Amino acid sequence: MIKVSVNGEIKELEENLNVNQLIEVLDYKIKGFAVAVNTTFVPIAKYESTIINDGDTIDILAPVQGG
């Protein structure tokens, strides 16, 4: 198990998860959000190849509508 910060909250996760798997484990249902790992934006094309490591800081940002 590893510990990471997700949107400021500490979570314990299985090792060797990629971003897609992380999203599934955290049960995010919204489409079209942005993900940053250690303040670096991760494009959707890199979700499979971006592995979450112990101590990482992950930010998942949902789109906001407004005017």
C-alpha positions as CSV (number, residue, x, y, z in Angstrom):
1,M,0.0,0.0,0.0
2,I,1.1,3.5,-0.7
3,K,-0.1,6.9,0.7
4,V,-0.9,9.8,-1.6
5,S,-2.7,13.1,-1.3
6,V,-5.8,13.4,-3.5
7,N,-7.3,16.9,-3.5
8,G,-5.7,17.5,-0.1
9,E,-6.9,14.2,1.5
10,I,-4.6,11.4,2.3
11,K,-5.6,8.1,0.7
12,E,-4.1,4.6,0.9
13,L,-3.9,2.8,-2.4
14,E,-2.6,-0.3,-4.0
15,E,0.9,0.0,-5.5
16,N,1.5,0.4,-9.3
17,L,-1.8,2.0,-10.2
18,N,-1.9,4.2,-13.3
19,V,-4.1,7.4,-13.5
20,N,-7.0,5.5,-15.2
21,Q,-7.0,2.9,-12.4
22,L,-6.8,5.6,-9.8
23,I,-9.9,7.3,-11.2
24,E,-11.8,3.9,-11.1
25,V,-10.6,3.2,-7.5
26,L,-11.7,6.7,-6.4
27,D,-15.1,6.1,-8.1
28,Y,-15.0,9.4,-10.2
29,K,-17.9,9.3,-12.6
30,I,-17.7,12.8,-14.1
31,K,-16.2,13.0,-17.6
32,G,-13.9,15.8,-18.7
33,F,-11.9,16.6,-15.6
34,A,-8.3,17.5,-15.4
35,V,-5.7,15.5,-13.5
36,A,-2.3,16.8,-12.2
37,V,0.3,14.7,-10.5
38,N,2.8,16.7,-8.4
39,T,1.5,19.9,-10.0
40,T,2.1,18.6,-13.5
41,F,-0.9,18.3,-15.8
42,V,-1.4,14.7,-17.1
43,P,-3.0,14.6,-20.6
44,I,-5.6,11.8,-21.2
45,A,-3.3,10.1,-23.6
46,K,-0.8,9.6,-20.7
47,Y,-3.3,8.2,-18.1
48,E,-2.3,4.6,-18.9
49,S,1.4,5.2,-18.7
50,T,1.5,7.5,-15.6
51,I,2.0,5.5,-12.5
52,I,1.0,6.8,-9.1
53,N,3.9,6.6,-6.5
54,D,4.1,6.8,-2.8
55,G,3.9,10.4,-1.6
56,D,2.5,11.8,-4.8
57,T,0.1,14.8,-4.7
58,I,-2.8,14.3,-7.1
59,D,-5.3,17.0,-8.0
60,I,-8.5,16.1,-9.8
61,L,-10.3,19.2,-11.0
62,A,-13.9,19.0,-12.4
63,P,-15.0,21.5,-15.0
64,V,-16.9,24.6,-13.7
65,Q,-19.6,26.4,-15.6
66,G,-20.2,30.0,-15.1
67,G,-20.2,33.3,-16.7
